[in-house]
Structure formats: structure tokens, C-alpha cells
Amino acid sequence: MSAGSGDKPIKDASTVIVLREAGGSLETFMLCRHQQSGFMGGAHVFPGGKVDANDSDTRWLDRVDRSPEEINERLGETDPDRSLGLLIAGVRETFEEAGVLLASTAEGVDLAQTRQRLHDGAPFIDLAETIDMQIDAMALAPYARWITPKMESRRFDTRFYIAVTPEGQTASHDGSETTSAVWIRPSRAIDEMVCGKIKLAPPTVRTLHWLAEFS
């Protein structure tokens, strides 16, 4: 996708707001990006990243429980091929960065080991076939869409989705792109930003304000 002649290319991306209930309140999982990251270094972010070419591999159609048209409608898009890529990118990035797999697998699969193989460069679709991954397209609920401003060195057309942490799974940072992670109440994250303890991007702040309205 291009913004026009002479402009920086705008790449599709998926961000997933992972939620859980804890102590009678809503918490979201946030990662601190490595200070040397080329984009939003040192900021606290939700899991996510750009759509890769392999995210639209047609083999994924056997791994998702909805048709391309149903996925397209669910995500509020206009192109079924793009919708598939956005869905898979959201699932892949959430697993890679947060260790949370928004899908079912064959019994006895070691998710930590599978995640490490993904970090080591194994194609996500190959891992999906190995562990018999089945993705429920309803696991991601579309929330918002943000396009990176022109002044940034990298530009993304990012869809924000909401997902609930699957029962029995534990989230953690990857130790590479991200250096730490925290489950945090949205209102507390905002307070820590105001106090200068953490750095947040405008879309993240807007999202946290919205989430803070819920009990």
C-alpha cells in the first residue's frame, strides 16, 4: 500500500489489545519495546506488528474456522485477502511477542517450545500445521484503525483488535524486541504516563482512556 508518489510506503499492521479480569478489575497486557527499536523504542505498547507475505498464505484457509468472506465481515474490511493477512498477523504477533496463542492446538502441545521455534525463524504456517492449530476468527474483535503520521520514519495502517486471554495461558515478553511486560489497569497506565514513568503513543493513550471507562 502506498501513500502516493514521494511518500513513505504505508504497511498494513495488526495490534491486539489482550485483556483479562483480575482482582475485580480489567487489566491489559503491555510490553516495553527495546530502547534500540527502530519504531517506538522504549514505549509501552500492545502486542502487534506488520502483516507479512506469509500471513496471506492460502494454507491458512484450512486453519481458520470461517470463510474469507466471513473473516472480511468480522474484521470490517473490504478485501478478503487483506482480512486473512490481518487476522493471521494479529494471532502471530500476539504469540510471538506475548506468548499468548489465540487458537486451539492438538493435545499436549508445548506452546513455549513452539514460540521459541517461531523466534528462531520457523514459518508460522508450518508451525500451525505441525501443532494442528485452529483459529477462531471471532477471537479478534475490531476496535479502531490508526495510520502513522507522515513525520514518522516508518508508517503503518494499523488495525486494533481486542482479545481475551485464553484460559490456562500465561503472557510474557519475548526478551528481544521487548524487554519487560506488565498486566496493568488502564487508568494506572495513564497515571504512570502522566508521571513520566512510561512512554505511550497517542493511539495507545486513546485506547487506555476508553478501556478505563469499563469496570
C-alpha positions as CSV (number, residue, x, y, z in Angstrom):
1,M,0.0,0.0,0.0
2,S,1.4,3.4,-0.9
3,A,0.5,6.9,0.3
4,G,1.3,8.4,-3.0
5,S,4.3,9.4,-5.1
6,G,7.3,10.5,-3.0
7,D,5.6,9.5,0.3
8,K,6.8,6.8,2.6
9,P,5.1,3.4,2.0
10,I,2.3,2.6,4.4
11,K,2.3,-1.1,5.6
12,D,-0.7,-3.0,7.0
13,A,-0.3,-4.0,10.6
14,S,-2.3,-5.6,13.4
15,T,-2.3,-4.7,17.1
16,V,-4.1,-6.8,19.7
17,I,-5.3,-5.4,23.0
18,V,-5.1,-8.5,25.2
19,L,-7.4,-8.3,28.3
20,R,-8.1,-10.2,31.4
21,E,-10.1,-9.8,34.6
22,A,-8.1,-9.7,37.8
23,G,-8.9,-8.6,41.3
24,G,-12.3,-7.4,40.3
25,S,-11.0,-5.1,37.6
26,L,-10.0,-5.0,33.9
27,E,-6.3,-5.4,33.0
28,T,-4.5,-5.2,29.7
29,F,-1.1,-6.7,28.8
30,M,1.6,-4.2,27.8
31,L,5.1,-4.7,26.5
32,C,8.0,-2.3,26.8
33,R,9.8,-2.1,23.5
34,H,13.6,-2.3,23.4
35,Q,15.2,1.2,23.6
36,Q,17.1,0.4,20.3
37,S,13.9,-0.5,18.4
38,G,13.5,1.4,15.1
39,F,9.9,2.3,15.9
40,M,8.6,3.4,19.3
41,G,11.8,2.4,21.1
42,G,11.3,2.4,24.9
43,A,7.5,2.8,24.7
44,H,4.9,0.6,26.3
45,V,2.8,-1.0,23.6
46,F,0.2,-3.7,22.9
47,P,1.4,-6.8,21.1
48,G,1.4,-6.3,17.3
49,G,3.3,-5.8,14.1
50,K,3.2,-5.5,10.3
51,V,1.5,-8.1,8.1
52,D,4.0,-10.4,6.4
53,A,3.5,-12.0,3.0
54,N,3.1,-15.5,4.6
55,D,0.2,-14.2,6.6
56,S,-1.9,-14.4,3.5
57,D,-0.8,-17.9,2.5
58,T,-3.8,-19.8,1.2
59,R,-3.0,-22.7,3.5
60,W,-4.3,-20.6,6.3
61,L,-7.8,-21.1,4.9
62,D,-7.7,-24.6,6.3
63,R,-6.6,-23.3,9.7
64,V,-9.4,-20.7,10.3
65,D,-13.0,-21.7,11.1
66,R,-14.6,-19.0,8.9
67,S,-14.7,-18.4,5.2
68,P,-12.7,-15.5,3.7
69,E,-16.0,-13.6,3.3
70,E,-16.9,-14.2,6.9
71,I,-13.5,-13.1,8.1
72,N,-13.8,-10.0,6.0
73,E,-17.1,-9.1,7.5
74,R,-16.0,-9.9,11.1
75,L,-13.0,-7.6,10.8
76,G,-14.9,-4.8,9.0
77,E,-12.7,-4.9,5.9
78,T,-13.4,-4.7,2.2
79,D,-10.8,-7.2,0.8
80,P,-10.9,-10.9,1.9
81,D,-7.2,-11.4,1.1
82,R,-6.2,-8.5,3.2
83,S,-8.5,-9.6,6.0
84,L,-6.9,-13.0,6.2
85,G,-3.4,-11.4,6.4
86,L,-4.6,-9.0,9.2
87,L,-6.1,-11.9,11.2
88,I,-3.1,-14.1,10.9
89,A,-0.7,-11.2,11.7
90,G,-2.7,-10.4,14.8
91,V,-2.5,-14.1,16.0
92,R,1.1,-14.5,15.1
93,E,2.4,-11.2,16.7
94,T,0.4,-11.9,19.9
95,F,2.0,-15.3,20.1
96,E,5.5,-14.1,19.2
97,E,5.6,-11.0,21.4
98,A,3.3,-12.0,24.3
99,G,3.3,-15.8,24.3
100,V,-0.5,-15.9,24.0
101,L,-1.9,-18.1,21.3
102,L,-5.4,-17.1,20.2
103,A,-6.1,-20.5,18.8
104,S,-6.6,-24.2,19.7
105,T,-4.0,-26.9,19.1
106,A,-3.6,-30.6,19.3
107,E,-3.5,-32.0,22.8
108,G,-0.2,-31.9,24.6
109,V,1.5,-29.1,22.5
110,D,4.3,-27.3,24.3
111,L,3.5,-23.6,23.5
112,A,6.7,-22.3,24.9
113,Q,8.7,-24.6,22.6
114,T,6.6,-23.7,19.7
115,R,7.0,-20.0,20.4
116,Q,10.8,-20.5,20.5
117,R,10.7,-22.1,17.1
118,L,8.8,-19.1,15.8
119,H,11.5,-16.8,17.3
120,D,14.2,-19.0,15.6
121,G,12.6,-18.3,12.2
122,A,10.2,-21.2,11.5
123,P,7.3,-20.1,9.3
124,F,4.2,-19.6,11.3
125,I,2.1,-21.6,8.8
126,D,4.5,-24.6,9.1
127,L,4.2,-24.5,12.9
128,A,0.4,-24.2,12.6
129,E,0.3,-27.4,10.6
130,T,2.7,-29.2,12.9
131,I,0.6,-28.5,16.0
132,D,-2.8,-28.7,14.3
133,M,-3.6,-25.0,15.0
134,Q,-7.3,-24.0,14.6
135,I,-8.0,-20.2,14.7
136,D,-11.4,-18.9,15.7
137,A,-11.8,-15.7,13.7
138,M,-14.2,-14.5,16.4
139,A,-11.3,-14.3,18.9
140,L,-10.4,-10.9,17.5
141,A,-12.9,-8.1,17.8
142,P,-12.1,-4.9,15.7
143,Y,-11.8,-1.7,17.7
144,A,-10.0,1.0,15.8
145,R,-7.8,1.9,12.9
146,W,-4.8,4.3,13.1
147,I,-2.4,5.4,10.4
148,T,1.1,6.6,11.4
149,P,1.6,10.3,10.8
150,K,3.8,11.4,7.9
151,M,6.6,12.8,10.1
152,E,7.5,9.3,11.3
153,S,10.3,7.3,9.6
154,R,8.0,4.2,9.3
155,R,4.4,4.3,8.6
156,F,1.7,1.7,9.3
157,D,-2.0,1.4,8.7
158,T,-2.8,-0.4,11.9
159,R,-6.0,-2.2,12.9
160,F,-6.5,-2.5,16.6
161,Y,-8.3,-5.6,17.8
162,I,-9.5,-6.8,21.2
163,A,-8.9,-10.3,22.5
164,V,-9.4,-12.1,25.9
165,T,-6.5,-14.2,27.2
166,P,-7.3,-17.9,26.7
167,E,-7.8,-19.9,29.9
168,G,-4.6,-21.5,31.1
169,Q,-2.2,-19.4,29.1
170,T,0.4,-17.1,30.6
171,A,1.6,-13.9,28.9
172,S,5.3,-12.9,28.9
173,H,7.6,-10.6,26.9
174,D,10.0,-12.1,24.3
175,G,13.2,-10.7,25.7
176,S,14.3,-9.5,22.3
177,E,12.0,-6.9,20.7
178,T,10.6,-6.2,24.2
179,T,12.5,-6.0,27.4
180,S,9.7,-6.3,30.0
181,A,5.9,-6.6,30.3
182,V,3.1,-5.9,32.7
183,W,-0.5,-6.6,33.3
184,I,-1.9,-3.2,34.2
185,R,-5.2,-1.4,34.8
186,P,-5.8,1.1,32.0
187,S,-6.2,4.0,34.5
188,R,-2.9,3.2,36.2
189,A,-1.1,3.1,32.9
190,I,-2.4,6.6,32.1
191,D,-1.3,7.8,35.6
192,E,2.2,6.4,35.0
193,M,2.5,8.1,31.7
194,V,1.4,11.4,33.3
195,C,4.1,10.9,36.0
196,G,6.7,10.2,33.3
197,K,7.3,6.6,34.3
198,I,6.3,5.1,31.0
199,K,6.1,6.3,27.4
200,L,2.9,5.8,25.3
201,A,1.9,6.6,21.8
202,P,-1.2,8.7,21.1
203,P,-3.3,5.7,19.9
204,T,-2.4,3.8,23.0
205,V,-3.4,6.6,25.3
206,R,-6.7,7.0,23.5
207,T,-7.3,3.2,23.8
208,L,-6.4,3.2,27.5
209,H,-8.8,6.1,28.2
210,W,-11.5,4.1,26.5
211,L,-10.8,0.9,28.4
212,A,-10.7,2.9,31.7
213,E,-14.4,3.5,31.4
214,F,-15.1,-0.2,32.0
215,S,-15.3,-1.9,35.4
